[in-house]
Amino acid sequence: MSKDSNLKGGAFLVNESTPADVFIPEEFGEEEQMMRQACKDFVAKEIDPIRDRIDQLEEGLMNSVLSKAGDMGFLGVSVPADYGGMGLSFNCSMLIADSLGATGSFATAYGAHTGIGTLPILYYGNAEQKRRYVPKLATGEWKACYCLTEPDAGSDANSGKTKAVLSADGKHYLLTGQKMWISNAGFAQLLIVFARIENDKNLTAFIVERSYSGIAMNEEEHKMGIKGSSTRQVFFTDCPVPVENMLSERGNGFKIAVNILNIGRIKLAIAALGGARGTATQAVQYANERKQFGQKIANFPAIQQKIADMAAKIYVSESACYRAGHSIDLLTQTLVADGMDESQAKLKSAEQFAVECAITKVHSSEVLDFVVDEGVQIYGGMGFSADAPMERAYRDARISRIYEGTNEINRMLLVGMLVKRAMKGELDLMGPAMAVGKELLGIPDLNQPDLSLPLAEEKILIRNLKKAVLMIAGKSVQTLGMAFENEQELLMALADLIIECYVCESACLRTEKLISLHGVSAVQGQIQMTQLYVRQALNLANIQGREAICAFAKGDELQIMLLGLKRFTKYSALNTKDLRRAVAKQVIAANAYCF
């Protein structure tokens, strides 16, 4: 694959990558491994012993734990050294979020502060704003929150009604309005607030200090999960904000919100995987301890099936996250080399790979939900008890499919972004889609490829899955025209196929790279998980592909496309029972998720 192809978001649908094109977490060096261990030690010492106290929202506790994280440097991983941070690469910041991801409420507070709380100033602030605020946020002297959502403005964030009115002397904007579901609001000294000036089409962002007058809050919200995360409604009544605290330009707030959320989505994805990994480990450990019918339940194939599916989904989703993070790093390096400021380069890079950010958010959050659900089931009756760890994990996980954009919104966004890029000529989808259409009407290639190499068939299956996406996307846009974007069921079904293309290919590339580094015999578990997951993905693609095709095609065209889908999702029979047992055996022997 060419260098330029590597730097285009969404290009995975039409380009083939090689293992050399991707980064895998096994490639983190000694320094990164030490940082990962420091995070684990921090969690074991500062968070695990007080989880119940955190969940009870003990006054000042979360604030103090965040301050300790600041002392360790964890709050400034994405902040340049000039502003008191560590200036790490994007993938290194992903590793930190991953390592802290199993902490539930703390992970939410951490993500809100370091991501949507800090990055708007770092990426959009002027020199004075950065100098004044970013060092305090990077060290944890100040904590931040992000005030976007309103009672009537959730997924439709740009419809917010909070007003900003210029004062008579022209020195302040007076903010009036209501925000809700604001993480960290109970203790944050700095608020990123979005409001509308006059009748502007788009919102404007402001940096608001908690000490300003005209700010009030409701009591803490009582939530299903992440109970220890401070979540409050915030009310502004003629709150005076100095005009110099406008962030970026007037009317640029919605753009800020969208672009910062791109980063928030992939960071949430990797944090969710940290939670999934921890939950899988606890479930395996319980299965190795719990005895029924005279033996530990880990010996039962029904339990092994659950363990293997948990492991495979985590492995695949993790592969996609670090691949996407590496893509952002590569483009950042290129833009910096061309003279762009590093913060702006990171922002532009995340914007370019917004499709991949949405993909990882959806997939990882749903993997987390799968893992915690199966974790409860492995624990059995104890899984339903608040005295066991699964109850908290189950409740905490559910929010991941809602915040940073619901999974439904993200599914529709990623399809919409791909189509818009194709329409603008930024990404050639229609050419390959037309080629697939011609292939359907032609004579099938009867030449059998060499399937003796590891994952040779899986690579063909992924290639065919991409063809299914191009076939459905191309024909549906051609048939429906402008009405395409309103067919939400079609968009979500198509999104599922696109997601599976990316995560399957990511896992395959990772496993191929591991084979090249360590040999086939050393990575049998990874090979087996890849083989297992790709077949599960094709089963899903067959169902969702039929849903999508039947949503717009009729008559002969319908039949031709259904036959095409059948061709593109066909795979050879494989004993997935034995695959699962082999994967589970390795995880059970390690007494932890071990890949």
C-alpha positions in Angstrom: 0.0 0.0 0.0 1.3 3.5 -0.8 2.2 6.0 1.8 -0.6 8.3 0.8 -3.1 5.5 1.0 -2.1 5.0 4.6 -3.0 8.6 5.4 -6.6 8.6 4.3 -9.4 7.7 6.6 -11.8 5.1 5.3 -9.4 4.0 2.6 -9.2 0.5 4.2 -12.4 -0.3 2.2 -10.7 0.0 -1.2 -7.0 -0.6 -0.3 -5.2 -3.6 0.9 -2.8 -3.1 3.8 0.2 -5.2 4.8 1.4 -6.1 8.3 4.1 -3.5 8.0 1.5 -0.8 7.7 0.0 -1.4 11.1 1.2 -1.0 14.7 0.4 -3.8 17.2 0.4 -3.4 21.0 3.1 -6.1 21.2 5.5 -3.5 19.7 5.4 -1.1 22.6 8.9 -0.7 23.9 10.4 -0.9 27.4 9.6 2.7 28.3 5.9 2.2 27.3 5.7 -1.0 29.2 7.1 0.7 32.3 4.3 3.4 32.0 1.7 0.6 31.6 3.0 -1.0 34.8 3.0 2.4 36.6 -0.7 2.7 35.7 -1.5 -0.7 36.9 0.4 -0.1 40.2 -1.5 3.2 40.6 -4.8 1.4 40.1 -3.9 -1.3 42.6 -2.7 1.2 45.2 -5.0 4.2 44.8 -8.2 3.0 43.3 -9.0 -0.7 43.9 -9.0 -0.4 47.8 -11.5 2.5 47.7 -13.9 1.6 44.9 -16.9 1.5 47.3 -16.0 4.9 48.7 -15.7 6.3 45.2 -19.1 4.9 44.3 -20.6 6.6 47.3 -19.4 9.9 46.0 -17.5 10.7 49.1 -16.8 14.4 49.2 -13.5 15.4 47.6 -12.4 11.8 47.0 -12.4 11.7 43.2 -10.8 15.1 43.1 -8.0 13.9 45.3 -7.4 10.7 43.2 -7.3 12.7 40.1 -4.7 15.0 41.8 -2.6 11.9 42.5 -2.9 10.9 38.9 -1.7 14.4 38.0 1.3 13.9 40.3 2.2 10.7 38.4 2.0 12.6 35.1 -1.1 10.7 33.8 -3.2 13.9 33.3 -0.6 15.4 30.9 0.2 12.5 28.6 -1.2 14.3 25.5 0.1 17.8 26.6 3.5 19.0 25.2 6.3 19.4 27.6 6.2 23.2 27.2 2.9 23.2 29.0 3.9 20.8 31.8 2.9 17.5 30.0 4.6 14.4 28.7 4.1 15.1 25.0 3.6 11.4 24.2 2.5 10.0 20.8 -1.2 9.4 20.3 -0.8 5.6 20.6 1.1 6.1 23.9 -1.8 8.2 25.2 -4.1 5.3 24.1 -2.0 2.9 26.2 -2.5 5.0 29.3 -6.2 5.2 28.7 -6.2 1.4 28.1 -4.3 0.8 31.4 -6.7 2.9 33.4 -9.8 1.6 31.6 -10.9 -1.0 34.1 -11.5 1.6 36.8 -15.1 2.5 35.9 -15.9 5.8 37.5 -12.3 6.9 37.6 -11.9 6.1 34.0 -14.8 8.4 33.2 -13.5 11.2 35.3 -10.0 10.8 33.8 -11.3 10.7 30.2 -13.5 13.8 30.8 -10.6 15.8 32.2 -7.8 14.8 29.9 -9.9 14.6 26.7 -12.9 16.8 26.3 -11.9 19.0 29.2 -8.3 19.8 28.3 -8.0 19.2 24.5 -10.3 22.0 23.3 -7.9 24.6 24.8 -4.8 22.7 23.7 -6.0 22.4 20.2 -8.1 25.6 19.7 -6.9 28.0 22.3 -4.7 31.0 21.5 -1.2 31.4 23.0 -2.4 33.2 26.1 -5.2 30.8 26.8 -2.8 27.8 26.5 -0.3 29.5 28.7 -2.8 30.4 31.4 -4.8 27.1 31.6 -3.1 24.1 30.1 -0.3 23.7 32.7 -2.9 23.7 35.5 -4.9 21.0 33.7 -1.8 18.9 32.8 -0.6 18.8 36.4 -4.0 18.4 38.0 -3.9 21.7 39.9 -7.2 22.3 38.1 -9.8 19.8 36.9 -12.0 20.4 33.8 -15.4 19.5 32.5 -17.2 19.9 29.2 -20.6 21.6 29.0 -22.3 20.7 25.7 -25.4 18.6 26.4 -28.7 20.3 27.3 -32.2 18.9 28.0 -33.2 19.4 24.4 -29.8 19.0 22.8 -28.2 15.6 23.1 -27.2 13.8 19.8 -28.3 17.0 18.1 -25.7 19.0 20.0 -25.8 22.1 17.8 -29.4 22.8 18.8 -28.4 24.0 22.2 -30.3 27.0 23.6 -27.7 28.4 26.0 -27.2 32.1 25.1 -24.2 34.3 25.1 -25.0 38.0 25.1 -22.3 40.7 24.8 -22.4 43.1 27.8 -23.1 46.8 27.4 -19.4 47.7 27.9 -18.3 45.0 25.5 -16.0 43.3 28.0 -17.9 40.2 28.8 -20.3 37.6 27.3 -23.2 36.9 29.7 -24.0 33.2 29.6 -27.6 32.0 30.4 -28.8 28.5 30.0 -28.8 24.9 31.4 -26.4 22.0 30.8 -26.9 18.4 31.9 -25.0 15.1 32.3 -21.8 17.1 32.9 -19.0 14.8 34.1 -16.7 16.2 36.7 -19.0 19.2 37.2 -19.0 18.7 41.0 -15.4 19.6 41.4 -14.1 21.1 38.2 -12.5 24.6 38.4 -12.7 25.0 34.6 -15.7 24.5 32.3 -15.7 24.4 28.5 -19.1 25.8 27.7 -21.0 26.0 24.4 -23.5 28.8 23.8 -25.1 30.6 20.9 -24.5 34.3 20.2 -27.6 36.0 18.8 -29.1 33.9 16.1 -25.8 32.3 14.9 -26.2 29.0 13.0 -23.5 27.4 15.1 -22.5 27.5 18.7 -19.5 29.3 20.1 -17.2 27.8 22.8 -16.1 29.6 25.9 -13.5 29.0 28.7 -15.4 29.5 32.0 -13.8 29.5 35.4 -15.8 28.1 38.3 -15.2 31.2 40.3 -17.2 33.4 37.9 -20.6 34.5 39.3 -23.9 33.2 38.0 -23.1 29.5 38.1 -25.2 27.1 40.1 -25.6 23.3 40.1 -28.1 20.6 41.0 -27.2 17.8 43.4 -25.3 14.8 42.0 -27.3 12.6 39.6 -28.1 9.1 40.8 -27.1 6.8 37.9 -27.3 3.1 36.9 -23.5 2.8 36.8 -20.3 4.8 37.1 -21.8 6.0 40.4 -18.6 7.5 41.6 -18.3 9.9 38.6 -19.6 13.4 39.4 -22.5 14.1 37.1 -24.5 17.3 37.6 -26.7 19.8 35.9 -25.1 23.2 35.5 -27.1 26.5 35.4 -25.8 29.8 34.0 -27.6 33.0 34.8 -25.9 36.1 33.3 -22.5 34.4 34.0 -19.9 37.0 32.9 -17.2 35.5 30.8 -14.4 37.8 29.6 -14.5 38.3 25.8 -10.9 37.1 25.7 -12.1 33.7 27.0 -13.9 32.9 23.7 -12.3 29.7 22.4 -11.3 30.0 18.8 -13.7 32.1 16.7 -17.3 33.0 17.0 -19.5 30.2 15.6 -16.7 27.7 15.6 -18.0 25.8 18.7 -19.8 23.1 16.8 -16.7 22.3 14.9 -14.7 22.1 18.1 -17.3 19.8 19.6 -17.3 17.5 16.7 -13.5 17.3 16.3 -12.8 16.8 20.0 -15.4 14.0 20.1 -13.5 12.2 17.4 -10.6 11.9 19.8 -13.0 11.1 22.7 -14.5 8.2 20.8 -11.3 6.3 20.2 -10.1 7.0 23.7 -13.4 5.7 25.0 -12.9 2.6 22.8 -9.5 1.7 24.2 -10.7 2.4 27.8 -13.6 0.1 27.2 -11.2 -2.6 26.2 -9.2 -2.1 29.4 -12.4 -2.8 31.2 -13.2 -5.8 29.1 -9.8 -7.3 29.6 -10.1 -6.9 33.4 -13.5 -8.4 33.5 -12.5 -11.4 31.3 -9.6 -12.0 33.7 -11.9 -12.0 36.7 -14.3 -14.3 35.0 -11.5 -16.8 34.2 -10.1 -16.7 37.7 -13.6 -17.4 39.1 -14.1 -20.3 36.6 -10.8 -21.8 37.8 -11.9 -21.5 41.5 -15.6 -22.4 41.4 -16.4 -26.1 41.5 -19.6 -27.9 40.5 -20.2 -31.6 39.9 -16.9 -32.4 41.4 -14.7 -30.2 39.2 -13.9 -26.6 38.4 -16.4 -25.0 36.0 -13.5 -23.9 33.7 -13.4 -27.6 32.6 -16.9 -27.4 31.1 -17.1 -26.7 27.4 -20.0 -24.4 27.8 -17.9 -22.1 30.0 -14.9 -22.5 27.7 -17.0 -21.3 24.8 -17.8 -18.1 26.7 -14.1 -17.6 27.6 -13.0 -18.1 24.0 -15.5 -15.7 22.5 -14.6 -13.0 25.1 -11.0 -13.4 24.3 -11.5 -13.3 20.5 -13.6 -10.2 20.6 -11.2 -8.3 22.9 -8.2 -9.3 20.7 -9.9 -8.1 17.5 -11.2 -4.8 18.9 -7.8 -4.1 20.5 -6.1 -4.7 17.1 -8.4 -2.1 15.5 -7.9 0.5 18.2 -4.1 0.5 18.0 -4.1 0.3 14.2 -6.3 3.5 14.1 -4.1 5.2 16.7 -1.1 4.5 14.6 -2.8 5.9 11.6 -3.4 9.1 13.5 0.3 9.1 14.6 1.5 8.6 11.1 -0.5 11.5 9.6 0.5 13.7 12.6 4.2 13.1 11.9 3.7 13.9 8.2 1.8 17.1 8.9 4.4 18.2 11.5 7.2 17.5 9.0 5.3 19.8 6.5 5.4 22.6 9.1 2.1 22.3 10.9 1.9 22.9 14.7 1.9 19.5 16.5 -1.4 20.1 18.4 -3.1 21.2 15.2 -1.6 18.2 13.4 -3.1 15.8 15.9 -6.4 17.5 15.6 -6.4 17.3 11.8 -5.3 13.7 11.9 -8.1 12.6 14.2 -10.5 14.4 11.9 -9.1 12.6 8.9 -9.6 9.2 10.7 -13.0 10.1 12.1 -14.5 7.0 10.5 -12.1 4.7 12.2 -12.7 6.6 15.5 -16.4 5.9 15.2 -15.8 2.3 14.2 -13.6 1.6 17.3 -16.0 3.3 19.6 -19.0 1.2 18.5 -17.2 -2.1 18.4 -15.2 -1.8 21.6 -18.2 -0.6 23.6 -20.3 -3.5 22.4 -17.4 -5.9 23.1 -17.4 -4.6 26.6 -21.1 -5.1 27.0 -20.7 -8.7 25.7 -17.8 -9.5 28.1 -19.5 -8.1 31.2 -22.7 -10.0 30.3 -20.9 -13.3 29.9 -18.9 -12.5 33.0 -22.0 -12.3 35.1 -23.2 -15.6 33.5 -19.9 -17.3 34.4 -20.2 -16.1 38.0 -23.8 -17.4 38.0 -25.7 -16.4 41.1 -22.7 -14.6 42.5 -22.6 -12.5 39.4 -25.9 -11.0 40.5 -24.5 -10.1 43.9 -23.2 -6.7 44.8 -20.5 -8.4 46.8 -18.9 -9.8 43.7 -17.1 -7.6 41.0 -19.4 -8.5 38.1 -22.3 -6.4 39.3 -20.4 -3.2 39.3 -18.7 -4.0 35.9 -22.1 -4.8 34.4 -23.6 -1.5 35.5 -20.6 0.6 34.7 -20.3 -0.8 31.1 -23.7 0.2 29.9 -22.9 4.0 29.5 -20.2 3.3 27.0 -22.8 2.7 24.2 -24.4 6.1 25.0 -21.8 8.8 25.6 -19.4 10.2 23.1 -22.3 9.8 20.6 -24.7 6.9 20.9 -23.7 3.9 18.9 -26.7 4.5 16.6 -25.4 8.0 15.8 -21.9 6.8 15.3 -23.1 4.1 12.9 -24.9 6.6 10.8 -22.1 9.1 11.0 -19.4 6.7 9.7 -21.5 5.7 6.7 -22.4 9.3 6.0 -18.8 10.4 6.3 -17.6 7.8 3.8 -20.3 8.7 1.3 -19.6 12.4 1.6 -15.9 11.8 1.0 -16.7 9.7 -2.0 -19.0 12.5 -3.4 -16.3 15.1 -2.9 -13.8 12.9 -4.7 -11.6 12.5 -1.6 -12.1 8.7 -1.6 -12.8 6.6 -4.6 -15.6 4.2 -3.6 -17.7 4.3 -6.7 -15.0 3.0 -9.0 -14.4 -0.1 -6.9 -18.2 -0.5 -6.4 -18.7 -0.5 -10.2 -16.0 -3.1 -10.6 -17.7 -5.3 -8.0 -21.0 -4.9 -10.0 -19.3 -6.1 -13.2 -17.8 -9.0 -11.3 -21.3 -10.1 -10.2 -22.4 -10.3 -13.8 -19.2 -12.0 -15.0 -18.0 -15.6 -14.8 -16.6 -16.5 -11.3 -12.9 -17.0 -11.1 -12.4 -20.7 -10.6 -8.7 -20.6 -9.9 -8.2 -21.8 -6.4 -5.6 -19.8 -4.3 -3.0 -21.4 -2.2 -4.7 -21.8 1.2 -1.8 -23.6 2.9 -0.4 -20.4 4.4 -1.7 -19.3 7.8 -4.7 -17.0 7.5 -4.7 -17.2 3.7 -8.4 -18.0 3.5 -9.2 -15.3 6.1 -7.5 -12.7 3.9 -9.7 -13.8 1.0 -12.8 -13.7 3.2 -12.0 -10.1 4.3 -11.4 -9.0 0.7 -14.8 -10.5 -0.2 -16.5 -8.8 2.7 -15.2 -5.5 1.4 -16.8 -6.3 -1.9 -20.1 -6.9 -0.2 -19.9 -3.5 1.4 -19.1 -1.8 -1.9 -21.8 -3.7 -3.7 -24.5 -2.6 -1.2 -23.2 0.9 -0.7 -22.8 1.7 -4.3 -26.1 0.3 -5.5 -28.1 1.8 -2.6 -26.7 5.3 -3.2 -27.3 5.0 -6.9 -30.9 3.8 -6.3 -31.9 6.1 -3.4 -30.0 9.3 -4.3 -30.5 12.0 -1.7 -33.0 9.9 0.2 -30.2 7.5 1.1 -29.2 9.5 4.3 -32.7 9.2 5.7 -32.8 5.4 5.5 -31.5 4.9 9.0 -32.1 1.2 9.2 -30.1 0.7 6.0 -27.3 3.0 7.2 -27.0 1.0 10.5 -26.9 -2.4 8.7 -24.3 -1.1 6.3 -22.3 0.3 9.1 -22.1 -3.2 10.7 -20.6 -4.5 7.6 -18.1 -1.7 7.4 -17.1 -2.1 11.1 -16.5 -5.8 10.6 -14.3 -5.1 7.5 -12.0 -2.9 9.6 -11.8 -5.0 12.7 -11.3 -8.3 10.9 -8.6 -6.9 8.7 -6.9 -5.3 11.8 -6.9 -8.6 13.6 -5.6 -10.5 10.5 -2.8 -8.0 10.0 -1.8 -8.1 13.7 -1.7 -11.9 13.7 0.3 -11.9 10.4 2.8 -9.5 12.0 3.1 -11.7 15.1 3.8 -14.7 12.9 6.6 -12.9 11.1 8.1 -11.9 14.5 7.7 -15.1 16.4 6.7 -17.9 14.1 3.4 -19.9 13.6 3.8 -22.2 16.6 4.2 -19.3 19.1 1.0 -17.5 18.1 -1.5 -20.4 17.7 -4.0 -18.7 20.0 -4.0 -15.5 18.0 -4.4 -17.4 14.7 -7.3 -19.4 16.2 -9.0 -16.2 17.5 -8.7 -14.5 14.1 -10.1 -17.6 12.3 -13.0 -17.8 14.8 -13.9 -14.1 14.7 -13.8 -13.7 10.9 -16.3 -16.4 10.6 -18.5 -14.9 13.2 -18.3 -11.6 11.3 -19.3 -13.2 8.1 -22.4 -14.7 9.7 -23.3 -11.2 11.0 -22.6 -9.7 7.5 -24.9 -12.2 5.9 -27.8 -11.2 8.2 -27.2 -7.5 8.0 -26.4 -7.6 4.3 -29.8 -9.1 3.6 -31.4 -6.5 5.8 -29.7 -3.7 3.8 -30.3 -5.2 0.3 -34.0 -5.9 1.0 -34.4 -2.3 2.2 -34.0 -0.8 -1.3 -33.6 -3.5 -4.0 -36.5 -5.1 -5.9 -37.1 -7.7 -8.6 -34.1 -9.2 -10.5 -31.7 -6.7 -9.0 -32.7 -7.9 -5.5 -32.0 -11.5 -6.5 -28.7 -10.7 -8.1 -27.5 -8.8 -5.1 -28.6 -11.6 -2.7 -26.7 -14.1 -4.8 -23.7 -11.7 -4.7 -24.0 -11.4 -0.9 -24.1 -15.2 -0.6 -20.9 -15.4 -2.7 -19.1 -12.7 -0.8 -19.9 -14.1 2.7 -19.3 -17.8 1.9 -16.5 -19.6 3.8 -15.2 -23.1 4.1 -16.4 -25.3 7.0 -14.1 -25.1 10.1 -14.5 -26.8 13.4 -15.1 -23.7 15.5 -15.8 -25.8 18.6 -12.2 -27.0 18.6 -11.0 -23.5 17.9 -12.8 -22.2 21.0 -11.6 -25.0 23.2 -8.0 -24.4 22.1 -8.2 -20.6 22.8 -10.0 -21.2 26.2 -7.4 -23.7 27.2 -4.6 -21.1 26.8 -6.6 -18.4 28.7 -7.6 -20.8 31.5 -4.0 -22.0 31.9 -2.8 -18.4 32.2 -5.7 -17.7 34.6 -6.1 -14.3 32.8 -6.7 -12.8 29.5 -3.2 -13.4 28.1 -2.9 -12.1 24.6 
